[in-house]
Amino acid sequence: MANTSSPEAPVPVGKVSALIGGWIDRLGEVWVEGQIAQLNRRPGAGMVFLTLRDPERDVSLTVTCFRSVFDQVAEAVQEGSRIIVHAKPEWYTARGTLSLRATEIRLVGLGELLARLEQLKRRLFEEGLFEPARKRSLPFLPDRIGLVTGRGSAAERDVLENARRRWPAVRFEVRNVLVQGPSAAGQVAAAVRELDGHPEVDVIVVARGGGSVEDLLPFSDEELIRTVAAATTPVVSAIGHEPDQPLLDFVADLRASTPTDAAKRVVPDVGEELARVHQLRDRARRAVGHRVERELAGLAALRSRPALAAPQQALVARGEELEALLGRARRVLGHRLDHAQTDLGHALARVVALSPLATLERGYAVLQKADGEVVTDPARVAAGETLHARVAGGGFDVTAAAPDGG
């Protein structure tokens, strides 16, 4: 271009920009390290824009990438984070600007480690291992506590001493393991599996006295997380830290802030429980006393009523009513008997007046044949036939004579 251009024959800007673009296109992909000076993530946009700065040389470059590339580290990066990008330089001919199109983003040092942990955390969360519904409640008073911790560590001492101070009869099943280093996660997971199968262990405490992010890496190991999730015995995470939580905290049934806090959470305080028993006993005594007093007051109120204060009054009143009814019944029955006696006398007089015996007493007689037939027609009596005559004073036999003119 230098040989073909001159003040009389200058090269157009567009051609120069195109030539620069051609040279840049021939460059391969490069790994670039820098600090995020500006981050632009527009909601719904498919591209993410970053300004990558070299703080030592005060040089900046624009970096673009697809959102799917950035989402791999989105939870762990922010403005000010140092990252490494695998990108290809791109020249925008129309504007004459240079940018880097990133196909991979990594965090520098600890940042990359945190990004991998974040990815694992997201995957386990999507599997449902951190769901609150999966967490089991701790027993009120465990028969035996399983403790997984470092040998002779302050965490072991804190858990044992504080638990026994709260409940002297508590028993422990201790498994000393490495709590730092490459083999620590495997040993902790094996100890959890062993205690989970122990028939007398009611709760398992995994304890460590804090540390840096790198020191706590074993407690974010995927094997350990899945072992705790599969355990049937409640597990307490007691990693003495606050700023950064290992993944064990999310899958455990209970997270204690320190080993001492774990001891307080897994066993009750005997003094507090005795005080609570005394309080409940006093409360029950007062409740029973109030109930008795209320019932006594109610009984006194019932006894003060006339029906109970002088119950004989009701009986006297009922007795008087009964006497009155009895006298009334006697009078009514007497009147009825008197009327019946009168009616009977009248009926007897009528019967006597209509009686055949009364007729006989006036001089009449009753004639009967031998078969007892009463004679009512002379034509039915034969001459010389013996008849029985009955009069008022008795009876006698008579012989029938021949009728006159016969």
C-alpha positions as CSV (number, residue, x, y, z in Angstrom):
1,M,0.0,0.0,0.0
2,A,2.9,2.3,0.7
3,N,4.2,1.8,-2.9
4,T,0.8,2.5,-4.5
5,S,-0.3,5.4,-2.4
6,S,0.8,9.0,-2.6
7,P,-0.6,12.5,-1.8
8,E,-1.9,12.5,-5.4
9,A,-3.3,9.0,-5.2
10,P,-4.4,8.3,-1.6
11,V,-6.1,5.0,-0.5
12,P,-9.7,5.4,0.5
13,V,-10.6,4.8,4.2
14,G,-12.8,1.9,3.3
15,K,-10.1,0.1,1.5
16,V,-7.6,0.6,4.4
17,S,-10.2,-0.7,6.8
18,A,-10.8,-3.7,4.6
19,L,-7.1,-4.4,4.4
20,I,-6.8,-4.2,8.2
21,G,-9.7,-6.6,8.5
22,G,-8.1,-9.0,6.1
23,W,-4.8,-9.0,8.1
24,I,-6.8,-9.6,11.4
25,D,-8.9,-12.4,9.9
26,R,-5.6,-14.3,9.2
27,L,-4.8,-14.2,12.9
28,G,-5.8,-17.4,14.9
29,E,-7.6,-17.6,18.2
30,V,-5.7,-16.5,21.2
31,W,-5.9,-16.8,25.0
32,V,-6.2,-13.3,26.6
33,E,-6.1,-12.4,30.3
34,G,-7.6,-9.2,31.7
35,Q,-9.9,-7.6,34.2
36,I,-13.5,-6.9,33.5
37,A,-13.9,-3.1,33.4
38,Q,-17.4,-3.0,32.2
39,L,-20.1,-5.7,31.8
40,N,-23.3,-5.3,29.7
41,R,-25.9,-8.0,29.9
42,R,-29.1,-6.9,28.4
43,P,-32.2,-8.9,29.4
44,G,-33.4,-11.1,26.5
45,A,-30.3,-10.3,24.3
46,G,-28.4,-13.2,22.9
47,M,-25.0,-11.4,23.1
48,V,-23.0,-10.2,26.1
49,F,-20.6,-7.3,25.9
50,L,-17.5,-6.9,28.1
51,T,-14.6,-4.4,28.3
52,L,-11.4,-6.3,29.1
53,R,-8.7,-4.1,30.6
54,D,-5.0,-4.5,31.2
55,P,-4.6,-2.6,34.5
56,E,-0.8,-2.5,34.2
57,R,-0.7,-1.0,30.7
58,D,-4.0,0.8,30.9
59,V,-5.2,-0.8,27.6
60,S,-8.8,-2.0,27.0
61,L,-10.4,-4.2,24.4
62,T,-14.1,-5.0,23.7
63,V,-15.1,-8.6,24.1
64,T,-18.3,-10.1,22.8
65,C,-19.7,-13.6,23.4
66,F,-22.9,-15.5,23.1
67,R,-25.0,-15.6,26.3
68,S,-24.6,-19.4,26.5
69,V,-20.8,-18.9,26.8
70,F,-21.1,-16.3,29.5
71,D,-23.7,-18.2,31.5
72,Q,-21.1,-20.9,32.2
73,V,-19.4,-18.4,34.6
74,A,-22.2,-15.8,35.2
75,E,-22.6,-16.7,38.9
76,A,-18.9,-16.2,39.7
77,V,-18.0,-13.0,37.7
78,Q,-18.7,-9.4,38.1
79,E,-17.0,-6.1,37.2
80,G,-13.5,-6.2,38.5
81,S,-13.1,-10.0,38.1
82,R,-10.0,-11.3,36.4
83,I,-10.7,-13.7,33.6
84,I,-9.0,-15.6,30.7
85,V,-10.9,-15.7,27.4
86,H,-10.3,-17.9,24.4
87,A,-11.2,-15.5,21.5
88,K,-10.6,-14.6,17.9
89,P,-9.9,-11.0,17.0
90,E,-12.5,-9.4,14.7
91,W,-12.4,-6.1,12.8
92,Y,-15.6,-4.2,12.3
93,T,-14.9,-2.6,8.9
94,A,-17.7,-0.1,8.9
95,R,-16.6,1.5,12.1
96,G,-13.0,0.6,12.1
97,T,-13.1,-1.0,15.6
98,L,-11.4,-4.1,16.9
99,S,-13.0,-6.6,19.3
100,L,-12.6,-10.1,20.5
101,R,-15.2,-12.8,19.9
102,A,-14.9,-15.2,22.9
103,T,-15.7,-18.9,22.7
104,E,-14.7,-19.8,26.3
105,I,-14.3,-17.8,29.5
106,R,-12.4,-19.0,32.6
107,L,-11.7,-17.3,35.9
108,V,-8.2,-16.8,37.0
109,G,-7.0,-19.0,40.0
110,L,-9.6,-19.1,42.8
111,G,-12.3,-17.6,40.5
112,E,-12.1,-20.6,38.2
113,L,-12.4,-22.9,41.2
114,L,-15.5,-21.1,42.4
115,A,-17.0,-21.2,39.0
116,R,-16.7,-25.0,38.9
117,L,-18.3,-25.2,42.3
118,E,-21.1,-23.0,41.2
119,Q,-21.7,-25.2,38.2
120,L,-21.8,-28.3,40.4
121,K,-24.1,-26.5,42.9
122,R,-26.5,-25.6,40.0
123,R,-26.5,-29.2,38.7
124,L,-27.2,-30.7,42.2
125,F,-29.9,-28.1,42.8
126,E,-31.6,-29.0,39.6
127,E,-31.6,-32.7,40.7
128,G,-33.5,-31.7,43.8
129,L,-30.8,-32.7,46.3
130,F,-31.1,-29.3,48.1
131,E,-34.9,-29.4,48.4
132,P,-36.2,-28.5,51.9
133,A,-38.8,-31.3,51.6
134,R,-35.9,-33.9,51.7
135,K,-34.5,-32.7,55.0
136,R,-35.3,-34.8,58.1
137,S,-35.8,-33.5,61.6
138,L,-33.4,-34.3,64.3
139,P,-34.4,-36.5,67.2
140,F,-35.1,-34.8,70.5
141,L,-32.7,-36.9,72.5
142,P,-30.4,-39.1,70.3
143,D,-29.3,-42.4,71.8
144,R,-25.9,-42.1,70.2
145,I,-24.3,-39.3,68.1
146,G,-22.0,-40.1,65.2
147,L,-19.1,-37.6,64.8
148,V,-16.9,-37.3,61.8
149,T,-14.0,-34.9,62.4
150,G,-10.2,-34.6,62.4
151,R,-8.2,-36.4,65.0
152,G,-7.5,-34.3,68.1
153,S,-9.0,-31.3,66.5
154,A,-10.6,-28.3,68.2
155,A,-13.8,-29.2,66.4
156,E,-13.9,-32.6,68.0
157,R,-13.2,-31.2,71.4
158,D,-15.9,-28.5,71.0
159,V,-18.6,-31.0,70.0
160,L,-17.8,-33.5,72.7
161,E,-17.4,-31.1,75.6
162,N,-20.4,-28.9,74.8
163,A,-22.7,-31.8,74.2
164,R,-21.7,-33.5,77.5
165,R,-22.0,-30.3,79.3
166,R,-25.6,-30.0,78.1
167,W,-26.5,-33.7,78.5
168,P,-23.9,-35.7,80.5
169,A,-25.4,-39.1,79.5
170,V,-24.9,-38.5,75.8
171,R,-22.9,-41.1,73.9
172,F,-20.7,-40.6,70.8
173,E,-19.5,-42.8,68.0
174,V,-16.4,-40.9,66.7
175,R,-14.7,-41.4,63.3
176,N,-11.5,-39.5,62.9
177,V,-10.7,-38.7,59.3
178,L,-8.7,-36.3,57.2
179,V,-10.6,-33.0,56.8
180,Q,-8.2,-31.4,54.3
181,G,-6.4,-32.6,51.2
182,P,-7.1,-34.8,48.2
183,S,-8.2,-37.9,50.2
184,A,-10.3,-36.1,52.7
185,A,-13.5,-36.2,50.8
186,G,-13.4,-40.0,50.3
187,Q,-12.6,-40.6,54.0
188,V,-15.5,-38.3,55.2
189,A,-17.9,-40.0,52.8
190,A,-16.8,-43.5,53.9
191,A,-17.2,-42.5,57.6
192,V,-20.7,-41.1,56.9
193,R,-21.7,-44.3,55.2
194,E,-20.4,-46.4,58.1
195,L,-22.2,-44.3,60.7
196,D,-25.4,-44.3,58.6
197,G,-25.4,-48.1,58.9
198,H,-24.7,-48.1,62.6
199,P,-28.0,-49.3,64.4
200,E,-27.5,-47.1,67.4
201,V,-26.5,-43.8,65.7
202,D,-29.5,-41.4,65.5
203,V,-27.7,-38.4,64.1
204,I,-24.4,-37.7,62.3
205,V,-22.3,-34.5,62.8
206,V,-19.6,-33.6,60.2
207,A,-17.4,-31.0,61.9
208,R,-14.4,-28.9,61.0
209,G,-13.0,-25.7,62.5
210,G,-13.3,-23.5,59.4
211,G,-10.6,-22.7,56.9
212,S,-10.0,-21.1,53.5
213,V,-12.0,-21.9,50.4
214,E,-9.3,-24.3,49.3
215,D,-9.2,-26.0,52.7
216,L,-13.0,-26.6,52.6
217,L,-13.0,-28.1,49.1
218,P,-13.5,-31.7,50.4
219,F,-16.8,-30.7,51.8
220,S,-18.0,-29.7,48.3
221,D,-17.0,-33.0,46.8
222,E,-19.7,-34.5,44.7
223,E,-19.3,-38.0,46.1
224,L,-19.6,-36.7,49.7
225,I,-22.7,-34.7,48.7
226,R,-24.5,-37.7,47.1
227,T,-23.5,-39.9,50.1
228,V,-25.1,-37.4,52.5
229,A,-28.2,-37.1,50.3
230,A,-28.6,-40.9,50.3
231,A,-28.2,-41.3,54.0
232,T,-31.2,-42.4,56.1
233,T,-29.8,-40.9,59.3
234,P,-30.1,-37.1,59.7
235,V,-26.8,-35.3,59.0
236,V,-25.6,-32.0,60.6
237,S,-23.0,-29.9,58.8
238,A,-20.8,-28.1,61.3
239,I,-18.0,-26.5,59.2
240,G,-16.9,-23.4,61.2
241,H,-17.2,-20.7,58.6
242,E,-19.6,-18.0,57.5
243,P,-18.6,-16.2,54.3
244,D,-18.4,-19.2,51.9
245,Q,-20.6,-22.2,52.3
246,P,-19.5,-25.6,51.1
247,L,-22.1,-27.7,49.3
248,L,-22.4,-29.9,52.3
249,D,-24.3,-27.1,54.0
250,F,-27.0,-27.2,51.3
251,V,-27.6,-31.0,51.3
252,A,-27.3,-31.6,55.1
253,D,-30.5,-31.8,57.1
254,L,-29.3,-29.1,59.4
255,R,-26.5,-26.5,59.1
256,A,-24.7,-25.4,62.2
257,S,-22.6,-22.3,62.1
258,T,-19.8,-23.8,64.3
259,P,-19.0,-27.2,65.9
260,T,-20.1,-25.7,69.2
261,D,-23.4,-24.7,67.7
262,A,-23.8,-28.2,66.4
263,A,-23.4,-29.6,69.9
264,K,-26.2,-27.2,71.1
265,R,-28.5,-28.2,68.3
266,V,-28.3,-32.0,68.5
267,V,-28.8,-32.5,72.3
268,P,-31.1,-30.6,74.7
269,D,-29.8,-28.8,77.8
270,V,-30.6,-30.9,80.9
271,G,-30.9,-27.7,83.0
272,E,-33.2,-26.0,80.5
273,E,-35.3,-29.2,80.2
274,L,-35.6,-29.5,84.0
275,A,-36.6,-25.9,84.2
276,R,-39.2,-26.5,81.5
277,V,-40.5,-29.5,83.4
278,H,-40.9,-27.4,86.5
279,Q,-42.6,-24.7,84.6
280,L,-45.0,-27.1,83.0
281,R,-45.7,-28.8,86.3
282,D,-46.5,-25.4,88.0
283,R,-48.6,-24.5,85.0
284,A,-50.5,-27.8,85.3
285,R,-50.9,-27.3,89.0
286,R,-52.4,-23.8,88.5
287,A,-54.6,-25.0,85.8
288,V,-56.0,-27.9,87.9
289,G,-56.4,-25.5,90.9
290,H,-58.3,-23.0,88.8
291,R,-60.5,-25.8,87.4
292,V,-61.3,-27.1,90.9
293,E,-62.1,-23.6,92.2
294,R,-64.3,-23.0,89.2
295,E,-66.2,-26.3,89.8
296,L,-66.5,-25.6,93.5
297,A,-68.0,-22.2,92.7
298,G,-70.4,-23.8,90.2
299,L,-71.4,-26.4,92.8
300,A,-72.0,-23.7,95.4
301,A,-74.1,-21.8,93.0
302,L,-76.2,-24.9,92.3
303,R,-76.6,-25.6,96.0
304,S,-77.8,-22.1,96.6
305,R,-80.8,-22.6,94.3
306,P,-84.1,-23.2,96.1
307,A,-84.6,-26.7,94.7
308,L,-81.3,-27.8,96.3
309,A,-81.2,-25.5,99.2
310,A,-84.5,-26.9,100.6
311,P,-85.4,-30.0,98.5
312,Q,-88.1,-31.1,101.1
313,Q,-90.2,-28.0,100.0
314,A,-90.8,-29.6,96.7
315,L,-91.7,-32.9,98.3
316,V,-94.2,-31.1,100.7
317,A,-95.8,-29.3,97.8
318,R,-96.1,-32.5,95.8
319,G,-97.5,-34.2,98.8
320,E,-100.2,-31.6,99.3
321,E,-101.1,-31.9,95.6
322,L,-101.3,-35.6,96.0
323,E,-103.5,-35.4,99.1
324,A,-105.8,-33.0,97.2
325,L,-106.0,-35.3,94.3
326,L,-106.6,-38.3,96.5
327,G,-109.5,-36.5,98.4
328,R,-111.0,-35.4,95.1
329,A,-110.8,-39.0,93.8
330,R,-112.5,-40.3,97.0
331,R,-115.3,-37.8,96.6
332,V,-115.8,-38.5,92.9
333,L,-115.8,-42.3,93.6
334,G,-118.3,-41.9,96.5
335,H,-120.7,-39.9,94.3
336,R,-120.4,-42.5,91.6
337,L,-121.1,-45.3,94.1
338,D,-124.1,-43.5,95.5
339,H,-125.5,-43.0,92.0
340,A,-124.9,-46.6,91.2
341,Q,-126.6,-47.7,94.4
342,T,-129.6,-45.7,93.6
343,D,-129.7,-47.0,90.0
344,L,-129.4,-50.5,91.4
345,G,-132.4,-50.0,93.8
346,H,-134.5,-48.8,91.0
347,A,-133.5,-51.7,88.8
348,L,-134.2,-54.1,91.6
349,A,-137.6,-52.7,92.2
350,R,-138.4,-53.0,88.5
351,V,-137.1,-56.6,88.5
352,V,-139.2,-57.5,91.6
353,A,-142.3,-55.9,90.0
354,L,-141.8,-57.8,86.8
355,S,-140.8,-61.1,88.5
356,P,-143.2,-64.2,88.1
357,L,-142.8,-64.8,91.8
358,A,-144.5,-61.6,92.5
359,T,-147.4,-62.7,90.3
360,L,-147.6,-66.0,92.1
361,E,-147.8,-64.2,95.4
362,R,-151.0,-62.5,94.2
363,G,-152.6,-65.9,93.9
364,Y,-151.7,-67.0,90.5
365,A,-150.3,-70.5,89.7
366,V,-148.2,-72.0,87.0
367,L,-149.1,-75.4,85.5
368,Q,-146.5,-77.5,83.9
369,K,-146.7,-80.9,82.2
370,A,-144.5,-83.8,83.2
371,D,-141.8,-82.7,80.6
372,G,-141.8,-79.2,82.2
373,E,-143.8,-77.5,79.4
374,V,-145.9,-74.6,80.8
375,V,-149.6,-75.0,80.1
376,T,-150.9,-72.0,78.3
377,D,-153.8,-73.6,76.3
378,P,-156.4,-76.0,77.9
379,A,-156.7,-77.7,74.6
380,R,-153.2,-79.1,75.0
381,V,-154.1,-80.9,78.3
382,A,-155.7,-84.4,78.2
383,A,-158.4,-85.5,80.7
384,G,-156.8,-87.3,83.6
385,E,-153.3,-86.0,82.8
386,T,-151.3,-85.2,85.9
387,L,-150.0,-81.6,86.0
388,H,-147.7,-79.9,88.4
389,A,-149.0,-76.7,89.9
390,R,-146.5,-74.1,91.2
391,V,-147.8,-71.4,93.6
392,A,-146.0,-68.8,95.7
393,G,-145.7,-71.2,98.7
394,G,-144.4,-74.2,96.7
395,G,-145.9,-76.8,94.3
396,F,-148.3,-79.8,94.1
397,D,-149.7,-82.2,91.5
398,V,-153.2,-81.9,90.1
399,T,-155.2,-84.2,87.8
400,A,-157.0,-82.6,84.9
401,A,-160.8,-83.3,84.6
402,A,-162.7,-83.6,81.4
403,P,-163.7,-80.2,80.1
404,D,-167.3,-79.1,80.7
405,G,-169.7,-80.5,78.1
406,G,-167.2,-83.1,77.0
